[in-house]
Amino acid sequence: MWDISNIWPIVGSRDVNDNTFLSCDIYTKGTVKLNNLRYTISDDSLFFITIKGFYHQFKQKIVTTNDFINYVHKSTKHEYTDFFNKILYDTIPPVLQYSFFFEK
């Protein structure tokens, strides 16, 4: 993840060559974000069923980002719109914030 420069979002303008391949972010970020989705789903079996199902349904077809997002929503029966908006269309990485407290 240290090699990600966050110059461009993963998904750029439609039908425009944004030169997003110049920094190799498209590959590194894509890998990291897919792994983030795996942890967000928090169920390896469901994650791999979803990925394999998407492949089998859409192999040898032209697909869009929305095809994948919609398939994930349908397969997992969960809404991940905020997740996808942040990781696909934003250059600023998400920040994990958490808190905890100790009981006496």
Contacts in CASP RR format, 6 or more apart in sequence:
PFRMAT RR
TARGET T0000
AUTHOR 0000-0000-0000
METHOD contacts of the structure
MODEL  1
MWDISNIWPIVGSRDVNDNTFLSCDIYTKGTVKLNNLRYTISDDSLFFIT
IKGFYHQFKQKIVTTNDFINYVHKSTKHEYTDFFNKILYDTIPPVLQYSF
FFEK
1 28 0 8 1.000
1 32 0 8 1.000
3 24 0 8 1.000
3 28 0 8 1.000
4 25 0 8 1.000
4 28 0 8 1.000
4 29 0 8 1.000
4 32 0 8 1.000
4 93 0 8 1.000
5 23 0 8 1.000
5 25 0 8 1.000
6 25 0 8 1.000
6 29 0 8 1.000
6 91 0 8 1.000
6 92 0 8 1.000
6 93 0 8 1.000
7 23 0 8 1.000
7 25 0 8 1.000
7 91 0 8 1.000
8 18 0 8 1.000
8 19 0 8 1.000
8 20 0 8 1.000
8 23 0 8 1.000
8 25 0 8 1.000
8 26 0 8 1.000
8 91 0 8 1.000
9 88 0 8 1.000
9 89 0 8 1.000
9 90 0 8 1.000
9 91 0 8 1.000
10 20 0 8 1.000
10 25 0 8 1.000
10 26 0 8 1.000
10 29 0 8 1.000
10 30 0 8 1.000
10 33 0 8 1.000
10 87 0 8 1.000
10 88 0 8 1.000
10 89 0 8 1.000
11 65 0 8 1.000
11 88 0 8 1.000
11 89 0 8 1.000
12 18 0 8 1.000
12 20 0 8 1.000
12 89 0 8 1.000
20 26 0 8 1.000
33 87 0 8 1.000
33 88 0 8 1.000
36 83 0 8 1.000
36 87 0 8 1.000
37 47 0 8 1.000
37 72 0 8 1.000
37 80 0 8 1.000
37 83 0 8 1.000
37 87 0 8 1.000
38 44 0 8 1.000
38 47 0 8 1.000
40 80 0 8 1.000
40 83 0 8 1.000
41 47 0 8 1.000
41 50 0 8 1.000
41 76 0 8 1.000
41 78 0 8 1.000
46 75 0 8 1.000
46 76 0 8 1.000
49 75 0 8 1.000
50 71 0 8 1.000
50 72 0 8 1.000
50 75 0 8 1.000
50 76 0 8 1.000
53 71 0 8 1.000
53 75 0 8 1.000
54 68 0 8 1.000
54 71 0 8 1.000
54 72 0 8 1.000
54 75 0 8 1.000
57 71 0 8 1.000
58 67 0 8 1.000
58 71 0 8 1.000
65 88 0 8 1.000
69 80 0 8 1.000
69 81 0 8 1.000
69 84 0 8 1.000
72 80 0 8 1.000
72 84 0 8 1.000
73 79 0 8 1.000
73 80 0 8 1.000
73 81 0 8 1.000
86 94 0 8 1.000
87 94 0 8 1.000
END
